[in-house]
Amino acid sequence: MTDASGTPTFFDTLLDRTIVPGYSRLGFRFRRRGWPADDPQSDAMHGRTALVTGSNSGIGKAIAAGLAGLGGSVILAVRDRERGEQACREIRAADPAADVSVTVCDLSDPGSVAACADELSERLSRLDVLIHNAGLLPPRRIETADGHELTLATHVLGPLLLTDRLVPLLDAADGSRVILMSSGGMYAQRLAVDDPEYRQGRYSGTTAYARTKRMQVAFTPLLAEHYAPQGISVHSMHPGWADTPGVITSLPAFHRLMRPLLRTPEEGADTAIWLAATSATLPSGRFWHDRRVRPEHYLRRTHYTADEAWRLWLFCREAAGLAVG
Ligand SMILES: NC(=O)c1ccc[n+]([C@@H]2O[C@H](COP(=O)([O-])OP(=O)(O)OC[C@H]3O[C@@H](n4cnc5c(N)ncnc54)[C@H](OP(=O)(O)O)[C@@H]3O)[C@@H](O)[C@H]2O)c1
């Protein structure tokens, strides 16, 4: 599967470029054959704490269960406490030793993000892993109470703010990791530098989703550089196509067509769990899929300049209420 340097082989790369086989369960099951059985080790998260946003269902819940299964203390950051508690009960029913708990955090609401960060600062002495998994694909253009387009607020502004507010806890951990759950859909989108709030043209939820997932990938190296002095590494990834409540609700036709080929939520969660728990030294600031660094572009038209990325970074930091720079 991989050569000695960890570079994907011809067949792995072919799976990636042909998309359907690579993103489906076929790609996962093919690539898995090349992974060492003992990485991450069964107690890799022992003594470590992880926060997973949007973890009451789908991939996020599978990530939370997976990290708890490796001995971690896992906090489910959810926007509805009861749905979070229900997810904890289900995780514990499958694994009575699972150390899981809930905090309330609506990523689209800066007040909720700040309150969550305050609560965690009281509750924890350090945070080893922060996984920005919360995501949605809205049916129409929706603005948050403070006037931001909903996918921008949820996928970009909320994660920027939450990461920033949790820096003291991340700094207190040794080699902490921040992981952004992007999507392969971002490959079709340029960086929306001139219209980040999607005010121009006919709104499409799918495009808004993919544009903001592109922003997550574009910001990964900037976040990596920004937080390198605190020893925090930053990684983005895409999970392939997994059968989750989000896909059933937001993309019903895709779900009907692709269902036999979709990954399980656990398969979609695999790379996030691996990025969080592997003992391997990971290069910060890169984009991953199925435990390998992947290209950030397939298409020439999606390339952007460092200046464009920086301009959008400044806009988003300001929109998130953070110091610009
Ligand atoms: N499934 C796939 O094939 C696929 C492919 C590419 C990328 N992804 C990404 O993987 C992540 C998980 O998606 P999924 O497929 O597992 O979908 P899902 O089952 O719908 O899970 C999404 C989670 O995000 C939560 N969420 C949405 N908005 C939130 C907010 N403002 N604050 C806090 N939590 C919020 C949802 O909570 P509620 O239950 O309260 O709505 C839910 O728990 C997403 O980022 C998605 O974009 C998935």
The ligand as a Gaussian input file, in Angstrom:
#p B3LYP/6-31G(d) Opt

LIG

0 1
 N      -20.905000      11.747000       6.185000
 C      -20.123000      12.057000       5.180000
 O      -20.083000      11.377000       4.141000
 C      -19.240000      13.271000       5.260000
 C      -18.440000      13.568000       4.153000
 C      -17.586000      14.656000       4.227000
 C      -17.525000      15.412000       5.392000
 N      -18.337000      15.101000       6.439000
 C      -18.237000      15.946000       7.646000
 O      -18.219000      15.142000       8.802000
 C      -18.787000      15.864000       9.904000
 C      -19.838000      14.995000      10.560000
 O      -20.911000      14.824000       9.648000
 P      -21.899000      13.575000       9.692000
 O      -21.982000      13.062000       8.313000
 O      -21.553000      12.690000      10.808000
 O      -23.290000      14.339000       9.949000
 P      -24.290000      14.386000      11.177000
 O      -24.650000      13.015000      11.595000
 O      -25.374000      15.309000      10.749000
 O      -23.423000      15.062000      12.304000
 C      -23.193000      16.435000      12.329000
 C      -23.149000      16.866000      13.761000
 O      -22.863000      18.264000      13.812000
 C      -23.747000      18.835000      14.739000
 N      -23.925000      20.261000      14.499000
 C      -24.450000      20.894000      13.418000
 N      -24.456000      22.218000      13.606000
 C      -23.928000      22.439000      14.837000
 C      -23.660000      23.582000      15.603000
 N      -23.970000      24.811000      15.161000
 N      -23.107000      23.445000      16.822000
 C      -22.790000      22.218000      17.291000
 N      -23.020000      21.085000      16.625000
 C      -23.596000      21.195000      15.401000
 C      -25.034000      18.064000      14.613000
 O      -25.815000      18.255000      15.763000
 P      -27.427000      18.107000      15.753000
 O      -27.707000      16.659000      15.946000
 O      -27.833000      18.961000      16.908000
 O      -27.909000      18.633000      14.431000
 C      -24.468000      16.656000      14.493000
 O      -24.194000      16.125000      15.761000
 C      -19.338000      17.163000       9.326000
 O      -18.413000      18.210000       9.521000
 C      -19.451000      16.857000       7.848000
 O      -19.352000      18.012000       7.060000
 C      -19.198000      14.053000       6.400000

